[in-house]
Amino acid sequence: MAPTLSSRAPSTCALSALSSALSSLRLQSLPSVRHASHQAQGRANGAKDGPGKRLGAKKTGGEYVVPGNILYKQRGTLWFPGENCMMGRDHTIHAAAPGYVRYYRDPNLHPKRKYIGVVFKKEHTLPQAPNAVRRRQLGMLAYQSKDVATPEIHSIGDLTHEEGSAPAAIPSTKIRQKSNDDRDVTILRGKKGDTHEVVLHMKGRGQYRQANWEIGRAAEFSQKARDVEPFVRGDRFMAWRKASKRKAANAERRSMGRGGKKAKGGGGKK
């Protein structure tokens, strides 16, 4: 009779030895690596919707300018500098003299080009006629000179002096330059029926503008601001009226909110 074969379970020692051998052969897990996304940030990933280069006209026709003011910013030569103007390296046109801006064409210079110029008076126009009198470009005006009497010279021995040259006859110095406070200009500003006076002060480069603190308080002169009742400290009756209106408005707002929630819930149950 053939012997019977019996299966025996492996011992604990054999299992532990096998697991240790397998652990030594197992590959260790690689460390996780975080790759940067392509469009995380930066301008190199495509153009953004920026504000632009602020190109175009900076001064309108007839506006007063002083030397150095930017008249037109452009890329290329859409406009060319005319009289009393100059062009920068980026084709920006600047004023070269104080005066008033003019946009014009001059077929005598070029049949298609458009020019920007500056004139000294509001009634002047461009282009100037070829046979017209040249306008002064030194900031001076033409006046009729007055005839001055020639003083008589008296001689006493080897000394000569003019008549009336004594210190008492010399007039005192007269200051002709006005202060900026005396040059203030008052204008009316606002819509029809809601106008108020605005005082413009002479600032640097000969331009008139409001002071910064006046610009900040411009809203106080509107009709809505004048209709608001002034605050009176200690007026308890006015405070009670405002508090009552505020409580009534809050109660109405709360009731509308609760009504909307109930209607929504009821519709869901149906």
URPELIN-V38196 format. One record per pair of residues at least 12 apart in sequence whose C-alpha atoms are under 10 Angstrom apart, sorted by the first residue. I is the first residue (numbers start at 1). J is the second residue. Records with the same first field share a line. If there is no record, write none. Layout:
I=J + J
This chain:
53=73 + 74 + 75
54=73 + 74
55=72 + 73 + 74 + 75 + 92
56=71 + 72 + 73 + 74 + 75 + 78 + 92
57=70 + 71 + 72 + 73 + 74 + 93
58=70 + 71 + 72 + 73 + 93
59=71 + 72 + 100 + 101 + 102
60=72 + 100 + 101 + 102 + 103
61=100 + 101 + 102 + 103 + 104 + 116 + 117 + 118
62=99 + 100 + 101 + 102 + 103 + 118 + 119 + 121 + 122 + 123
63=99 + 100 + 101 + 102 + 118 + 122
64=98 + 99 + 100 + 101 + 118 + 119 + 120 + 121 + 122 + 206 + 207
65=94 + 95 + 96 + 97 + 98 + 99 + 100 + 101 + 118 + 119 + 205 + 206 + 207
66=94 + 95 + 96 + 97 + 98 + 99 + 100 + 118 + 205 + 206 + 207
67=84 + 85 + 86 + 94 + 95 + 96 + 97 + 98 + 99 + 205
68=85 + 86 + 93 + 94 + 95 + 96 + 97 + 98 + 205
69=85 + 93 + 94 + 95 + 96 + 97 + 98 + 205
70=85 + 86 + 87 + 88 + 92 + 93 + 94 + 95 + 96
71=85 + 86 + 87 + 92 + 93 + 94 + 95 + 101 + 116 + 117 + 118
72=87 + 91 + 92 + 93 + 94 + 95 + 116
73=87 + 88 + 90 + 91 + 92 + 93 + 94
74=90 + 91 + 92 + 93
75=90 + 91 + 92
76=90 + 91 + 92
77=90 + 91 + 92 + 93 + 113 + 114
78=91 + 113 + 114 + 115
79=91 + 92 + 93 + 103 + 104 + 105 + 113 + 114 + 115 + 116
80=92 + 93 + 105 + 113 + 114 + 115 + 116 + 117
81=93 + 94 + 95 + 96 + 103 + 114 + 115 + 116 + 117 + 118
82=95 + 102 + 103 + 104 + 105 + 106 + 114 + 115 + 116 + 117 + 118 + 126 + 127
83=95 + 96 + 97 + 102 + 115 + 116 + 117 + 118 + 119 + 126 + 127 + 128
84=96 + 97 + 98 + 99 + 101 + 116 + 117 + 118 + 119 + 120 + 137
85=97 + 101 + 115 + 116 + 117 + 118
86=116 + 117
93=115 + 116 + 117
94=116 + 117 + 118
95=116 + 117 + 118
96=117 + 118
97=117 + 118 + 119 + 120 + 137 + 138 + 139
98=118 + 119 + 120 + 121 + 137 + 139 + 205 + 206
99=117 + 118 + 119 + 120 + 121 + 122 + 139
100=117 + 118 + 119 + 120 + 121 + 122 + 123 + 124 + 125
101=116 + 117 + 118 + 119 + 120 + 122 + 125 + 126
102=115 + 116 + 117 + 118 + 119 + 122 + 124 + 125 + 126 + 127
103=115 + 116 + 117 + 118 + 125 + 126 + 127
104=116 + 117 + 125 + 126 + 127
105=126 + 127
106=126 + 127 + 128
107=127
108=127 + 129 + 130
109=127
115=127
119=135 + 137
120=135 + 136 + 137 + 139
150=162
151=163 + 164 + 165
152=164
179=202
180=201 + 202 + 203 + 204 + 206
181=201 + 202
182=201 + 202
183=200 + 201 + 202 + 203 + 208
184=199 + 200 + 201 + 202 + 203 + 208 + 209 + 210
185=198 + 199 + 200 + 201 + 202 + 208 + 209
186=198 + 199 + 200 + 201
187=199 + 200
190=221 + 222 + 223
191=222
193=223
194=221 + 222 + 223 + 224
195=221 + 222 + 223
196=218 + 221 + 222 + 223
197=221
198=210 + 214 + 215 + 218 + 221
199=211 + 214
200=214
